[in-house]
Amino acid sequence: MDRARNLYAPAMRYFSAVAEAGSIRAAARSLNVASSAVNRQILWLEEALELQLFERVGRRLRLSEAGEILLAHVRRTYSDFEGTIAELDALKGLRRGTVAIATVESVAEAILPAVIGSFRKSYPGIHVSVTVTSSARAAAMVEAGEADVGFTFDPPQTSALTVAFRHELVIGAVMAPGHPLAAKDDLTLADCLRYPVVLPAEGLSLRTRLDAALARIPGKLRTYVEANSLSFLRALARGDIAIGFQTKIGLEPDLVRGSLVFKPLSDAPLQHDRLSVVTSSMRALALAPGMFFDHAVSALREHLPVIDAI
């Protein structure tokens, strides 16, 4: 992003630096310019836009609502500019660039390592950055231009996102092989609630699906363990401490070893959790992200039927 900032208008570069640093002095140090020069550019921007971009909170500067909107624009512009530079580099035969990925935990654990590994063998000069986050945040990062490609579940329906790939997965109960429900067919969420359970934390797409199913069950769930990590959820299930809930993604090693059992749940809200690969509909993918996207979708089409069959 450095070249984009150096080539972009000083006012926008200085504004972005102040927004990130939280003060004019800190921004000036990072830019290696005088504080007065940064201050002049911020004042010029606010005068030109006729809007206050920062609010003073103690010794720090906090973005105003107008500042938040402008920062989102600057980030999108930097991202687009970096993509253009990557394409120009490719024309020179450099085969370099950057790919920013936002992904949910299960995909990061089970699928992305192999996908990125094989991609890097073909394109070793391309820098890949990965942010592991929630489904909602992964989609939001792509929409805001903070990520090129997002791996998420049930992304929001918005004109700013393109769902370029989708695969439906069933949510199931995960338990130790010796659990009383391990041999039961046609399992429901109500069956599981008769035993200790661990739920994904609120904000995760799995929890949204489970809450919709829980709302249909009479009575109230009393106590349960809650965790924002699926690997921790599986560890509890492995120890026969609680029943967990997830799709088969990330569960493959346990299923092959026989350390966990996956039982599909028949509740309607849990039948179709949609793994999706999203990109921005507001800008085209640059060369490097585009190559990664094609590579990832091809790998998913090969890998996901294998997971379904376990």
FENDAPE-V338361 format. One record per helix or strand of 2 or more residues. SS is the DSSP state (@ for helix, = for strand). FROM is the first residue (numbers start at 1). LEN is the number of residues. If there is no record, write none. Layout:
# FENDAPE-V338361
SS/FROM/LEN + SS/FROM/LEN
This chain:
# FENDAPE-V338361
@/2/6 + @/10/12 + @/24/8 + @/35/15 + =/54/4 + =/60/4 + @/65/27 + =/97/7 + @/105/18 + =/126/7 + @/135/9 + =/149/5 + =/161/9 + =/172/4 + @/189/4 + =/197/4 + @/205/10 + =/225/3 + @/230/9 + =/243/4 + @/252/6 + =/261/5 + @/268/3 + =/273/8 + @/287/23
